[in-house]
Amino acid sequence: MVMILTKWNAVAEWRRLMGPTDPEEAKLLSPDSIRAQFGISKLKNIVHGASNAYEAKEVVNRLFEDPEEI
């Protein structure tokens, strides 16, 4: 599933919900996060998100023909 989150501070908020990349670390530092609950390993951590707003915009532009119409 691909999602475009549109809200103020979306990247930071999504990263907080995802938790640390390593699910074992996520279980310690952010036990309610998506990765803590469903991640298997650093490579199979169940979810991905952009690191910053610039990266997010680049990915959206690659995946969607005209993201302004969404």
C-alpha positions as CSV (number, residue, x, y, z in Angstrom):
1,M,0.0,0.0,0.0
2,V,1.3,3.5,-0.9
3,M,0.0,6.5,1.0
4,I,0.6,10.2,0.7
5,L,0.3,11.8,4.1
6,T,-0.6,15.5,3.9
7,K,-0.5,17.4,7.2
8,W,1.8,19.8,8.9
9,N,5.0,17.9,10.0
10,A,3.8,14.7,8.2
11,V,7.3,13.2,7.8
12,A,8.2,13.6,11.5
13,E,4.8,12.4,12.7
14,W,5.0,9.3,10.4
15,R,8.5,8.5,11.6
16,R,7.4,8.7,15.2
17,L,4.5,6.3,14.5
18,M,6.9,3.9,12.6
19,G,9.5,3.8,15.4
20,P,13.2,3.0,15.1
21,T,14.3,1.0,12.0
22,D,15.4,-2.0,14.1
23,P,12.3,-3.7,15.6
24,E,14.2,-4.8,18.7
25,E,15.3,-1.3,19.4
26,A,11.7,-0.1,18.7
27,K,10.4,-2.6,21.3
28,L,12.6,-0.9,23.9
29,L,12.3,2.8,22.9
30,S,8.9,2.9,21.3
31,P,6.8,-0.2,22.2
32,D,3.6,1.1,20.7
33,S,5.2,1.9,17.3
34,I,4.4,-0.1,14.1
35,R,7.8,-1.6,13.9
36,A,7.9,-2.7,17.5
37,Q,4.6,-4.5,17.0
38,F,5.0,-6.0,13.6
39,G,8.6,-5.7,12.5
40,I,10.7,-8.9,12.1
41,S,14.3,-7.5,11.5
42,K,16.1,-4.4,10.3
43,L,15.5,-5.5,6.7
44,K,11.9,-6.7,7.3
45,N,10.7,-3.9,9.5
46,I,7.2,-3.8,7.9
47,V,7.0,-0.2,6.9
48,H,8.9,2.6,5.1
49,G,8.8,6.3,5.2
50,A,10.9,9.2,3.8
51,S,13.7,10.5,6.0
52,N,12.8,14.2,5.2
53,A,10.4,16.3,3.3
54,Y,12.7,16.6,0.2
55,E,12.9,12.8,-0.1
56,A,9.2,12.4,0.4
57,K,8.4,14.9,-2.4
58,E,10.9,13.1,-4.7
59,V,9.2,9.7,-4.1
60,V,5.7,11.1,-4.5
61,N,6.8,12.6,-7.9
62,R,8.2,9.3,-9.1
63,L,5.2,7.3,-8.0
64,F,2.4,9.6,-9.1
65,E,1.9,11.3,-12.4
66,D,0.4,14.5,-11.0
67,P,0.3,14.4,-7.2
68,E,-1.3,17.9,-7.1
69,E,-4.5,16.4,-8.4
70,I,-4.7,13.8,-5.6
